Amino acid sequence: MTYKGWLRAVLSIFFGTLMALILFNLFVDPYDFFRIGPWKGSGLTNERLWKIEYLDSHRGEFDLFYFGSSTASQVYPETIESLIPGSSVYNLGVAAGDPWDYQRMLTYLLENGQTPRRVVLQLDVTAIWRYGENSEVYKRFGPRVTGSSAAGFYGGYLLRFHLRGTRDKLGHRLLGWRAGQHESYDRSQGIYYFVHQEELIEADHEAFLDDYGVRNNRLAREAHGMSILEQSLSSISSFVSLASSRGIEVTVILSPPNLSLMNKIAFEDYIALVRGLTAIHPFWDFGGYNTVTLDDHLYYDHGHFRPSIGQAIAARVFGGDTTDISKDFGVLINQQTIDARVERLVAEFEWADSVFGQGTGGGFDPLSAYQGSELSPAGL
């Protein structure tokens, strides 16, 4: 074969492979970027992309935005709407969201004609030490938010082989794998449902807790330092200032992590976080060691709580019926109550270190009711 013949063969193979990859990604659409193939709506999906697109096409329809990571998706808009008559809520929870994401989303929405009356910022403790743009394709913002080229964004998606997304979608469609929350998105509300997990819980809750690794009470605290925390607090402060400058009411919530996750959080990190948040804005603290965080049955994994907890959070924050909600779940923290909260946290962490470090717990009961009015869940 001549040199030109070899060159034509190599180029044919190269461009043929490239075209096959493009057509394959269009057909399978691993992360539902286009939603035009026969398998749309299953597998992992880019929430940062489609939630912004959805709100752009429904501008002015919502007056409350609920920001957060994937855990926020279990606080349903319909629950909040039942507590705030006349409200229209959209859930902006995104996978592995952090304060940098929330600041960026709010900035874009306000600059592009959205006019909410209220924003809620639900923060995960672990997300505070995760800051900046995520490298995974299904966790990156689209060109509307970044201002980058749409051709470059979607072209880059088509020209890469996405192992995880392709595996999950083909496994779901061809092999019957259950994708859990990824098969049950409700785009009109911005939420998803843990359908498969709930089925497993219904069949055998104890087996589910063991199989999904929810039960892991090993004490393994790790300090993350102040550098990333300071960046996160700066973004939270900017988020609050931006909303407040537009006359938008701001509510801040610290999410309840499962016991296994609480036992990985360093005491000094948690205290620095709650003091830092207090300096920015009053907030609802649902973390620490309390009735909910100590009950594995209320979680799907170490971070994602079940809908009943989302309902309890909404009731506490938005003035619903809290008769059946433990008094130690959800405390409004401000400049007047922060010292009492820290004192309580000191006792809780010392108790956990003793109990899960094979000690006795020192006689402290973390499930005891709060003493005195300073830390009453009623707040101010």
C-alpha positions as CSV (number, residue, x, y, z in Angstrom):
1,M,0.0,0.0,0.0
2,T,1.3,3.4,-0.9
3,Y,1.9,6.2,1.7
4,K,-1.3,8.0,0.5
5,G,-3.2,4.8,0.8
6,W,-2.0,4.3,4.4
7,L,-2.9,7.9,5.2
8,R,-6.4,7.5,3.8
9,A,-6.9,4.3,5.8
10,V,-5.7,5.9,9.0
11,L,-7.9,9.0,8.5
12,S,-10.9,6.9,7.6
13,I,-10.5,4.8,10.8
14,F,-10.0,8.0,12.9
15,F,-13.0,9.9,11.5
16,G,-15.1,6.8,11.4
17,T,-14.4,6.2,15.1
18,L,-15.1,9.8,15.9
19,M,-18.4,9.7,14.1
20,A,-19.3,6.5,15.8
21,L,-18.6,8.0,19.2
22,I,-20.7,11.1,18.4
23,L,-23.6,9.0,17.2
24,F,-23.3,6.7,20.2
25,N,-23.3,9.6,22.7
26,L,-26.3,11.1,20.9
27,F,-28.2,7.8,21.1
28,V,-27.3,6.8,24.6
29,D,-26.9,10.4,26.0
30,P,-25.1,9.2,29.1
31,Y,-25.9,12.2,31.2
32,D,-29.1,13.4,29.6
33,F,-27.7,16.5,28.0
34,F,-29.9,16.4,25.0
35,R,-32.9,14.2,26.1
36,I,-33.7,13.3,22.5
37,G,-32.8,9.6,22.5
38,P,-35.0,6.6,23.3
39,W,-33.4,6.2,26.8
40,K,-33.8,9.7,28.1
41,G,-34.7,10.1,31.7
42,S,-32.6,7.3,33.2
43,G,-29.1,7.2,34.6
44,L,-27.1,10.1,36.0
45,T,-28.1,13.6,34.9
46,N,-26.6,17.1,35.0
47,E,-28.8,19.0,37.4
48,R,-26.8,22.2,37.1
49,L,-27.6,22.2,33.4
50,W,-31.2,21.3,33.2
51,K,-32.5,23.1,36.3
52,I,-31.1,26.4,35.0
53,E,-32.6,25.7,31.6
54,Y,-36.0,24.8,33.2
55,L,-36.1,28.0,35.2
56,D,-35.1,30.1,32.1
57,S,-38.1,28.7,30.3
58,H,-40.4,29.2,33.3
59,R,-39.2,32.7,34.3
60,G,-41.3,34.3,37.0
61,E,-43.3,31.2,38.0
62,F,-41.5,30.6,41.3
63,D,-41.0,32.9,44.2
64,L,-38.9,30.7,46.5
65,F,-35.7,28.9,45.5
66,Y,-34.4,26.2,47.7
67,F,-30.6,25.8,47.2
68,G,-28.5,22.9,48.4
69,S,-26.7,19.7,47.5
70,S,-28.5,16.4,46.6
71,T,-29.7,16.1,50.2
72,A,-31.9,19.2,49.7
73,S,-33.9,17.3,47.1
74,Q,-35.7,15.5,50.0
75,V,-37.3,18.7,51.1
76,Y,-40.2,18.8,48.7
77,P,-41.6,22.0,47.3
78,E,-45.2,20.9,47.9
79,T,-44.4,20.6,51.6
80,I,-43.1,24.1,51.8
81,E,-46.0,25.4,49.7
82,S,-48.4,23.9,52.2
83,L,-46.7,25.9,55.0
84,I,-46.4,29.2,53.1
85,P,-49.8,29.7,51.4
86,G,-49.6,31.2,47.9
87,S,-45.9,30.4,47.5
88,S,-44.4,28.6,44.5
89,V,-41.2,26.7,45.3
90,Y,-38.4,25.3,43.1
91,N,-35.8,23.0,44.4
92,L,-32.3,23.8,43.2
93,G,-30.4,21.0,45.0
94,V,-27.5,19.7,42.8
95,A,-25.2,16.7,43.2
96,A,-22.2,17.5,45.3
97,G,-23.2,21.1,45.5
98,D,-21.1,23.6,47.5
99,P,-21.3,27.3,48.4
100,W,-19.4,28.2,45.2
101,D,-22.2,26.5,43.2
102,Y,-25.0,28.3,45.1
103,Q,-23.4,31.7,44.8
104,R,-23.0,31.2,41.0
105,M,-26.5,29.9,40.5
106,L,-28.1,32.8,42.4
107,T,-26.0,35.4,40.6
108,Y,-27.1,34.0,37.2
109,L,-30.8,33.7,38.1
110,L,-31.0,37.3,39.5
111,E,-29.1,38.7,36.5
112,N,-31.5,36.9,34.1
113,G,-34.9,38.1,35.3
114,Q,-35.7,35.8,38.2
115,T,-37.4,37.7,41.1
116,P,-37.9,35.3,44.1
117,R,-39.2,36.7,47.3
118,R,-37.3,34.2,49.4
119,V,-34.2,32.0,49.0
120,V,-33.3,29.0,51.3
121,L,-29.7,27.9,51.5
122,Q,-29.3,24.3,52.9
123,L,-25.7,23.5,53.7
124,D,-24.1,20.1,54.2
125,V,-21.2,20.0,56.6
126,T,-19.0,18.0,54.3
127,A,-19.8,20.3,51.3
128,I,-18.3,23.3,53.2
129,W,-14.9,21.7,52.7
130,R,-15.5,21.0,49.0
131,Y,-15.2,24.2,47.0
132,G,-15.0,25.2,43.3
133,E,-16.0,23.8,40.0
134,N,-16.3,20.0,39.8
135,S,-14.4,18.2,37.1
136,E,-17.1,15.5,36.5
137,V,-19.1,16.2,33.4
138,Y,-22.5,15.7,35.0
139,K,-21.6,18.2,37.8
140,R,-20.5,21.1,35.6
141,F,-22.4,24.3,34.7
142,G,-23.6,24.8,31.2
143,P,-22.7,27.6,28.9
144,R,-25.6,29.8,30.1
145,V,-24.0,30.2,33.5
146,T,-20.3,30.1,32.5
147,G,-20.7,32.2,29.4
148,S,-18.6,29.7,27.4
149,S,-19.2,28.5,23.9
150,A,-22.3,26.2,23.6
151,A,-20.5,24.4,20.7
152,G,-17.5,23.8,22.9
153,F,-19.6,22.5,25.8
154,Y,-21.8,20.1,23.9
155,G,-19.1,19.2,21.4
156,G,-16.8,18.2,24.3
157,Y,-19.6,16.1,25.6
158,L,-20.1,14.3,22.3
159,L,-16.4,13.7,21.7
160,R,-15.7,11.9,25.0
161,F,-16.5,8.4,26.2
162,H,-18.3,8.7,29.5
163,L,-17.7,5.4,31.2
164,R,-19.8,5.9,34.3
165,G,-22.8,7.4,32.7
166,T,-22.8,4.9,29.8
167,R,-22.4,1.9,32.2
168,D,-25.3,3.1,34.4
169,K,-27.6,3.9,31.6
170,L,-27.0,0.7,29.6
171,G,-27.1,-1.3,32.8
172,H,-30.4,0.2,33.7
173,R,-32.0,-0.2,30.3
174,L,-30.5,-3.5,29.1
175,L,-29.7,-5.4,32.3
176,G,-32.5,-4.1,34.5
177,W,-30.2,-2.4,37.0
178,R,-32.1,-0.1,39.4
179,A,-30.7,3.4,39.3
180,G,-32.5,4.5,42.5
181,Q,-33.0,8.2,42.5
182,H,-31.8,8.6,39.0
183,E,-34.9,7.0,37.5
184,S,-37.4,9.2,39.1
185,Y,-36.8,12.9,38.6
186,D,-39.6,15.4,38.7
187,R,-38.2,18.3,36.7
188,S,-41.2,20.5,37.4
189,Q,-40.2,20.6,41.1
190,G,-36.5,20.0,40.8
191,I,-36.5,16.9,43.0
192,Y,-36.1,13.1,42.7
193,Y,-37.4,10.1,44.7
194,F,-35.4,7.2,46.1
195,V,-37.8,4.7,44.7
196,H,-35.6,1.6,44.7
197,Q,-34.3,2.3,48.2
198,E,-37.8,2.7,49.5
199,E,-38.7,-0.7,48.0
200,L,-35.8,-2.3,49.7
201,I,-36.6,-0.6,53.0
202,E,-40.2,-1.9,52.7
203,A,-39.0,-5.4,52.1
204,D,-36.4,-5.5,54.9
205,H,-35.2,-2.3,56.6
206,E,-32.5,-3.9,58.7
207,A,-31.0,-5.7,55.7
208,F,-31.1,-2.4,53.8
209,L,-29.1,-0.6,56.5
210,D,-26.4,-3.3,56.4
211,D,-26.2,-3.6,52.6
212,Y,-26.1,0.1,52.0
213,G,-23.5,0.8,54.6
214,V,-25.7,3.1,56.7
215,R,-24.6,1.5,59.9
216,N,-21.0,2.5,60.3
217,N,-20.5,4.2,63.7
218,R,-16.7,4.0,63.7
219,L,-15.1,7.1,65.1
220,A,-12.7,8.5,62.5
221,R,-12.6,12.3,62.9
222,E,-10.6,14.2,60.4
223,A,-9.7,17.9,60.5
224,H,-9.8,19.8,57.2
225,G,-8.3,23.1,58.2
226,M,-9.6,26.7,57.8
227,S,-8.5,27.5,54.2
228,I,-11.4,26.0,52.3
229,L,-13.8,26.9,55.1
230,E,-12.9,30.6,54.7
231,Q,-13.6,30.4,51.0
232,S,-16.9,28.7,51.6
233,L,-17.9,31.2,54.2
234,S,-17.0,34.0,51.8
235,S,-19.3,32.6,49.2
236,I,-22.1,32.1,51.7
237,S,-21.6,35.7,52.8
238,S,-21.8,36.9,49.2
239,F,-24.9,34.8,48.6
240,V,-26.6,36.4,51.6
241,S,-25.5,39.9,50.7
242,L,-26.6,39.5,47.1
243,A,-30.1,38.3,48.0
244,S,-30.5,40.9,50.8
245,S,-29.5,43.7,48.5
246,R,-32.4,42.8,46.3
247,G,-34.9,42.7,49.2
248,I,-35.0,38.9,49.1
249,E,-35.6,37.1,52.4
250,V,-32.8,34.6,53.2
251,T,-33.1,31.4,55.3
252,V,-30.0,29.4,56.1
253,I,-30.1,25.7,57.2
254,L,-27.3,23.4,58.3
255,S,-28.4,19.9,57.2
256,P,-28.5,16.8,59.6
257,P,-25.8,14.3,58.7
258,N,-26.2,10.6,59.7
259,L,-24.3,9.4,62.7
260,S,-21.6,7.7,60.6
261,L,-20.8,11.1,59.0
262,M,-21.0,13.0,62.3
263,N,-18.3,10.6,63.6
264,K,-16.0,11.7,60.9
265,I,-16.3,15.5,61.5
266,A,-13.6,17.1,63.6
267,F,-15.0,19.1,66.6
268,E,-12.9,22.1,65.8
269,D,-14.2,22.1,62.2
270,Y,-17.8,22.0,63.3
271,I,-17.4,24.8,65.9
272,A,-15.5,27.0,63.4
273,L,-18.4,26.4,60.9
274,V,-21.2,27.3,63.3
275,R,-19.4,30.4,64.6
276,G,-18.6,31.4,61.0
277,L,-22.2,31.0,59.9
278,T,-23.4,33.0,62.9
279,A,-21.2,35.9,62.0
280,I,-22.9,36.0,58.6
281,H,-26.6,35.3,59.2
282,P,-28.9,33.5,61.7
283,F,-29.3,29.8,60.8
284,W,-31.1,26.7,61.7
285,D,-28.7,24.0,63.0
286,F,-30.1,20.4,62.5
287,G,-26.7,18.8,62.9
288,G,-24.8,17.5,65.9
289,Y,-25.8,14.4,67.8
290,N,-29.6,14.4,68.2
291,T,-32.7,12.2,67.9
292,V,-32.6,12.2,64.1
293,T,-28.8,12.0,63.4
294,L,-28.5,9.0,65.8
295,D,-31.3,7.0,64.1
296,D,-30.0,5.1,61.1
297,H,-33.6,4.2,60.0
298,L,-34.2,7.8,58.9
299,Y,-31.4,7.8,56.2
300,Y,-30.7,6.2,52.9
301,D,-27.0,6.6,53.4
302,H,-24.6,8.8,55.5
303,G,-25.9,12.0,54.1
304,H,-29.3,11.6,52.4
305,F,-32.2,11.6,54.8
306,R,-35.6,10.3,54.0
307,P,-38.6,12.5,53.1
308,S,-40.0,12.4,56.7
309,I,-37.0,14.4,57.8
310,G,-37.4,16.8,55.0
311,Q,-40.9,17.4,56.2
312,A,-39.7,17.9,59.8
313,I,-37.1,20.4,58.6
314,A,-39.7,22.3,56.7
315,A,-42.2,22.3,59.6
316,R,-39.5,23.6,62.0
317,V,-38.3,26.3,59.7
318,F,-41.5,27.5,58.1
319,G,-43.8,27.3,61.1
320,G,-45.6,24.0,60.7
321,D,-46.9,21.5,63.3
322,T,-43.9,20.4,65.3
323,T,-45.8,18.4,67.9
324,D,-44.3,15.1,66.9
325,I,-40.8,16.5,66.2
326,S,-38.2,16.0,68.9
327,K,-37.2,19.3,70.6
328,D,-33.5,18.7,70.0
329,F,-34.0,18.7,66.2
330,G,-33.5,22.1,64.7
331,V,-32.2,25.0,66.7
332,L,-32.2,28.6,65.5
333,I,-28.7,30.0,66.1
334,N,-27.8,33.7,66.2
335,Q,-25.4,36.0,68.1
336,Q,-27.4,35.6,71.3
337,T,-27.6,31.8,71.3
338,I,-24.3,30.7,69.7
339,D,-22.3,30.4,73.0
340,A,-25.0,28.1,74.5
341,R,-25.0,26.1,71.3
342,V,-21.3,25.6,71.4
343,E,-21.5,24.5,75.0
344,R,-24.1,21.9,74.0
345,L,-21.9,20.7,71.1
346,V,-18.9,20.3,73.4
347,A,-20.9,17.9,75.5
348,E,-22.3,16.1,72.5
349,F,-18.9,15.5,70.9
350,E,-17.3,14.5,74.2
351,W,-20.2,12.0,74.6
352,A,-19.7,10.6,71.1
353,D,-15.9,10.3,71.5
354,S,-16.4,8.4,74.7
355,V,-19.2,6.1,73.5
356,F,-17.8,5.3,70.1
357,G,-14.3,5.2,71.4
358,Q,-15.4,2.4,73.7
359,G,-15.9,4.6,76.7
360,T,-18.9,5.1,78.9
361,G,-20.3,8.4,77.7
362,G,-19.7,10.1,81.0
363,G,-23.4,10.1,81.9
364,F,-24.3,12.7,79.3
365,D,-27.5,12.0,77.4
366,P,-27.5,13.6,73.9
367,L,-31.2,12.9,73.5
368,S,-32.2,14.8,76.5
369,A,-34.3,17.9,76.0
370,Y,-32.6,21.3,75.9
371,Q,-32.5,23.0,79.2
372,G,-33.4,26.6,79.4
373,S,-34.9,28.9,76.8
374,E,-31.7,30.0,75.1
375,L,-31.6,26.9,72.9
376,S,-35.3,26.5,72.5
377,P,-36.2,25.3,69.0
378,A,-38.6,28.3,68.9
379,G,-35.5,30.4,68.3
380,L,-35.7,34.2,69.0
